[in-house]
Amino acid sequence: MLTNLSIKNFALIDSLEVSFTDKFSIITGETGAGKSILLGGLGLILGKRADLSVINDTDKKCIVEAEFDIANYKLEKLFKKSELDYETNTIIRREILPSGKSRAFINDSPVSLQVLKNISEQLIDIHSQHQTGLLTDNSFQFEVIDALANNETNLSKYKIALDAYKKEYRELEDLYELQKTSNESHDYNSFLLNELLDVQLEKLDQEALEEELEQLSNVDTIVQQLSHANQLCSNEEVGALNSLTELKSVLRSIANFSTNYKIIFERVESVQIELEDIFGEIENGQQNVEANPERLIVVAGILNKLQSLFQKHKVALVEELLVIQNELDDKVGVVANLDETIAVKKELVADKETIVVSSANQLHEKRSIAIPKLIKQLEKILTNLGMENAKFEISVSQEADFLTNGNDVLSFLFTANKGGNFNELKKAASGGELSRIMLGIKAILSKYKHLPTIMFDEIDTGVSGDVAHKMGMLMQYMSENMQVFSITHLSQIASKGSSHYKVYKEDVDGKTRSNLKHLSHDERVNEIAEMIGGKELTETALNHAKELLSN
């Protein structure tokens, strides 16, 4: 419910701060006093666009702030989806800057206008005689029927089942599409896969193969250089090994004379051991190196094939080719088993469809039971509101397509005259009749679900007497389950509220300003008496006002 409203620098309002504690509040005031300005401020909270013209003092920003108690509205998921912190006392603020730019905040977090609308429309509903299009909106009609049918859980189960069915159905369509285009692509993918499999990438060591190719391609040079190295090591006259042996013998003779000489001797001895090992490796190399033209052709062929695959697949590593090979294997495997996969998917789609059909049937059955209840309650209310001959004809039929609310098609038909032909609401009902129908539906809905705060803006236009009295009683009844505001010119309705506020104009520093005042009991008596008899408060009007308030 709306608990606080603050409006600053908006149109004729300098600064307005008001708290609302009661469930049924009346707002009255003379024509032109500023009731539309108050609604305009609330419109900003609802996300309506604003321009610079709404700012009173163009050197300051306009601020409209509304605080709501939302503990009973179950909006946690909506706040989470909007990436907002959920607080049971939620504050919505709208600012219009002197530059003309607009900003919106929910609990001090900046939000877009769309997020503002999504949240605020769950909190407050402004309803006037000119805003009855909702009655012909199919989604709203389903909301009314489902509230009476207690279909909230069934509808949630249906939507989950429908999402699951659609997911499987889309995947089945993708498989059929894959089947259409699979022949040509399957053959080509198979060719590419076999090309990779032939190379046996898992066993390839590219670096080792490249090294082997270098050796096989340069056998003559390797043999020649190893032979030369052998001579340099082992020549009896100038060979490195013989020279080191002689050097070691010379140093051994002085090794005991000094620690430094001993260290030099040991280092030469280590070099000799290392050189002897190297000499052994050279000899082994000479024995193992031999020309192998056949192997050279094989290795060169493997590496050439590898380079060709690198270029074809635009990669540079064997590991990347292996990834491509696995992907191709998956694609070829899918197509190879496509018929079986499609058969399994068709069964799954059929199973999901069975669940959707069952859920849709449950919704349909409960709606069929709820419709007569709605018609009976609505026609009774409309009779009390002066529409004794009003009749409704609501039908629900099942169609083949599964939609958001099931596979039902709703038809709301209406006649205001006894024996008249039924027609669509927007064609058969006048503006005043549509307002009363909406009031009746909202009153019924308030018994079955938590509704946002509703503000009725002069929907009593064109009614009077007992009908006005019963309209006020109906709003009073609604306020038992929700917060209701009524902007009215009728004393019969004004007397039914638990709180009464008056919009008035006054001159401040030579400027006309609008304001809102909470009336005391005596002030309320005078206001209602004025609504009955005019500016001059007669004893009769005052007594009548007291009588209305006492009832």
Residue pairs with C-beta under 8 A, 6 or more apart in sequence:
1 20
1 23
1 68
1 69
1 453
1 482
1 483
2 20
2 66
2 67
2 68
2 123
2 124
2 453
2 483
2 485
3 19
3 20
3 21
3 67
3 68
3 69
3 89
4 17
4 18
4 19
4 20
4 65
4 66
4 67
5 16
5 17
5 18
5 20
5 41
5 42
5 65
5 66
5 67
6 16
6 17
6 18
6 63
6 64
6 65
6 66
7 13
7 15
7 16
7 38
7 41
7 63
7 64
7 65
8 14
8 15
8 16
8 62
8 63
8 64
9 15
9 55
9 56
9 57
9 60
9 61
9 62
9 63
10 37
10 40
10 41
10 44
10 54
10 55
10 56
10 62
10 64
11 34
11 37
11 40
11 54
11 56
11 514
12 34
12 37
12 56
12 505
12 512
12 513
12 514
13 34
13 37
13 41
13 56
13 513
13 514
13 515
14 56
14 508
14 513
16 515
16 516
18 501
18 516
18 518
20 483
20 499
21 499
22 497
22 498
22 499
23 479
23 480
23 482
23 483
23 484
23 498
24 475
24 476
24 478
24 479
24 483
24 484
24 485
24 486
24 496
24 497
24 498
24 499
25 483
25 484
25 485
25 486
25 497
25 498
25 499
25 500
25 501
26 485
26 486
26 488
26 493
26 494
26 496
26 497
26 499
26 500
26 501
27 35
27 38
27 485
27 486
27 487
27 488
27 501
27 502
27 503
27 516
28 487
28 488
28 489
28 494
28 500
28 501
28 502
28 503
28 527
28 531
29 35
29 502
29 503
29 504
30 504
30 505
32 505
33 503
33 504
33 505
33 514
34 503
34 504
34 505
34 514
34 515
34 516
35 457
35 487
35 503
37 514
38 503
38 514
38 516
39 126
39 455
39 457
39 487
40 54
41 64
42 64
42 66
42 124
42 126
42 455
43 126
44 50
44 54
44 64
44 94
44 96
45 64
45 66
45 92
45 94
45 116
45 120
45 124
46 116
46 117
46 120
46 121
46 124
46 126
47 104
47 113
47 114
47 116
47 117
47 120
47 121
49 102
49 113
50 62
50 94
50 96
50 102
51 100
52 58
52 96
52 98
52 100
54 62
54 96
55 61
55 62
55 96
55 98
56 62
58 98
59 98
60 98
61 95
61 96
61 97
61 98
62 95
62 96
63 93
63 94
63 95
64 93
64 94
65 91
65 92
65 93
65 94
66 91
66 92
66 93
66 124
67 89
67 90
67 91
67 92
68 89
68 90
68 91
68 92
68 123
68 124
68 453
69 88
69 89
70 88
70 89
70 90
70 123
71 88
72 450
73 122
73 123
73 450
73 452
74 450
75 86
75 119
75 122
76 86
78 118
78 119
78 122
79 85
79 86
79 119
80 86
82 106
82 111
82 115
82 118
82 119
84 106
84 107
84 109
84 111
84 115
84 119
85 107
85 109
87 107
90 106
90 107
90 119
90 123
91 105
91 106
91 107
91 108
92 104
92 105
92 106
92 116
92 119
92 120
92 123
93 104
93 105
93 106
93 108
94 102
94 103
94 104
94 105
94 116
95 102
95 103
95 104
95 105
96 102
97 103
102 113
103 110
104 110
104 111
104 112
104 113
104 115
104 116
105 111
106 115
106 116
106 119
111 119
121 452
122 452
123 452
123 453
124 452
124 453
124 454
124 455
125 451
125 452
125 453
125 454
125 455
126 454
126 455
126 457
127 435
127 438
127 442
127 454
127 455
127 456
127 457
127 459
128 435
128 456
128 457
128 458
128 459
129 431
129 432
129 434
129 435
129 457
129 458
129 459
129 461
130 431
132 431
132 434
132 435
132 437
132 438
133 426
134 140
134 438
135 141
135 412
135 425
135 426
135 434
135 437
135 438
135 441
136 412
136 424
136 425
136 426
138 410
139 404
139 405
141 410
141 412
142 405
142 408
142 410
143 445
144 374
144 441
144 444
144 445
145 151
145 367
145 370
145 371
145 374
145 394
145 396
145 410
146 152
146 155
146 363
146 367
146 370
146 405
147 445
147 448
147 449
148 370
148 373
148 374
148 444
148 448
149 363
149 366
149 367
149 369
149 370
150 366
150 448
151 363
151 366
151 367
152 449
154 359
154 362
154 363
154 366
155 363
155 405
155 406
157 359
158 356
158 359
158 360
158 362
158 363
158 406
159 404
161 352
161 355
161 356
161 359
162 356
162 359
162 402
162 404
164 352
164 355
165 349
165 352
165 353
165 355
165 356
165 402
168 345
168 348
168 349
168 352
169 349
169 352
171 345
172 342
172 345
172 346
172 349
175 338
175 341
175 342
175 345
176 342
178 334
178 335
178 338
179 338
179 342
182 335
182 338
185 331
185 335
186 331
186 332
186 335
186 336
189 328
189 331
189 332
189 335
190 332
192 328
193 325
193 328
193 329
193 332
195 309
196 309
196 321
196 324
196 325
196 328
197 325
199 302
199 305
199 306
199 309
201 318
201 321
201 322
201 325
202 322
204 302
204 306
204 318
206 303
206 306
206 318
209 299
209 302
209 303
210 303
212 295
212 299
213 296
213 299
213 300
213 303
215 222
215 289
216 291
216 292
216 295
216 296
216 299
217 296
219 289
219 290
219 291
219 292
220 291
222 285
222 289
223 286
223 289
226 282
226 285
226 286
226 289
227 286
229 282
230 279
230 282
230 283
230 286
231 239
232 239
232 240
233 239
233 240
233 241
233 275
233 278
233 279
233 282
234 241
234 242
234 279
235 242
236 242
240 275
241 272
241 275
241 276
241 279
244 268
244 271
244 272
244 275
245 272
247 268
248 265
248 268
248 269
248 272
251 261
251 264
251 265
251 268
252 265
254 261
254 265
255 261
255 262
255 265
256 262
306 318
309 321
310 316
310 321
313 320
313 321
313 324
315 321
315 324
334 341
356 402
359 406
360 398
360 402
360 406
360 407
360 408
361 398
363 405
363 406
363 408
364 396
364 398
364 406
364 407
364 408
367 396
367 408
368 396
371 394
371 395
371 396
374 392
374 394
374 444
375 392
375 393
375 394
377 440
377 444
378 392
378 437
378 440
378 441
378 444
379 390
379 391
379 392
381 439
381 440
381 443
381 444
381 474
382 390
382 436
382 437
382 440
383 390
384 467
384 470
384 474
385 436
385 439
385 440
385 463
385 467
385 470
385 471
385 474
386 436
386 463
386 466
386 467
386 470
387 416
387 433
387 436
389 415
389 416
389 417
389 418
389 420
390 414
390 415
390 416
390 433
390 437
391 414
391 415
391 420
391 422
392 412
392 413
392 414
393 411
393 413
393 414
393 422
394 410
394 411
394 412
394 413
395 410
395 411
395 413
396 408
396 409
396 410
396 411
397 408
397 409
397 411
398 407
398 408
398 409
399 407
399 408
399 409
400 407
401 407
412 424
412 425
413 422
413 423
413 424
413 425
413 428
414 422
414 423
414 424
414 425
414 428
414 429
414 437
415 421
415 422
415 423
415 428
416 428
416 429
416 430
416 433
420 428
422 428
425 434
425 437
426 434
429 437
432 461
432 462
432 463
435 459
435 461
436 459
436 463
436 471
438 459
439 456
439 459
439 471
439 474
439 475
440 474
442 451
442 454
442 478
443 474
443 475
443 477
443 478
445 451
446 478
446 480
446 481
446 482
447 481
450 481
450 482
451 481
451 482
452 482
453 482
453 483
453 484
453 485
454 478
454 482
454 483
454 484
454 485
455 484
455 485
455 486
455 487
456 475
456 484
456 485
456 486
456 487
456 488
457 487
458 487
458 488
458 489
460 468
460 471
460 486
460 488
460 489
460 490
460 493
461 489
463 471
463 490
464 490
464 492
465 492
468 490
468 492
468 493
469 492
471 492
471 493
472 486
472 490
472 492
472 493
472 494
472 495
472 496
473 496
475 484
475 486
475 493
475 496
476 484
476 496
476 497
478 484
479 498
486 493
486 494
486 497
488 494
489 531
490 531
491 528
491 531
491 532
491 544
491 545
491 548
492 548
494 500
494 527
494 528
494 531
495 528
495 545
495 548
495 549
495 551
499 518
500 518
500 519
500 524
500 527
501 516
501 517
501 518
501 519
502 516
502 517
502 519
502 523
502 527
503 514
503 515
503 516
504 514
504 515
504 516
504 517
505 512
505 513
505 514
505 515
506 512
506 513
506 515
507 513
517 523
519 527
521 549
524 549
525 542
525 545
525 546
525 549
526 537
526 542
526 545
528 545
528 548
528 549
529 537
529 538
529 541
529 542
529 544
529 545
530 537
530 541
532 541
532 544
532 545
533 540
533 541
533 544
534 541
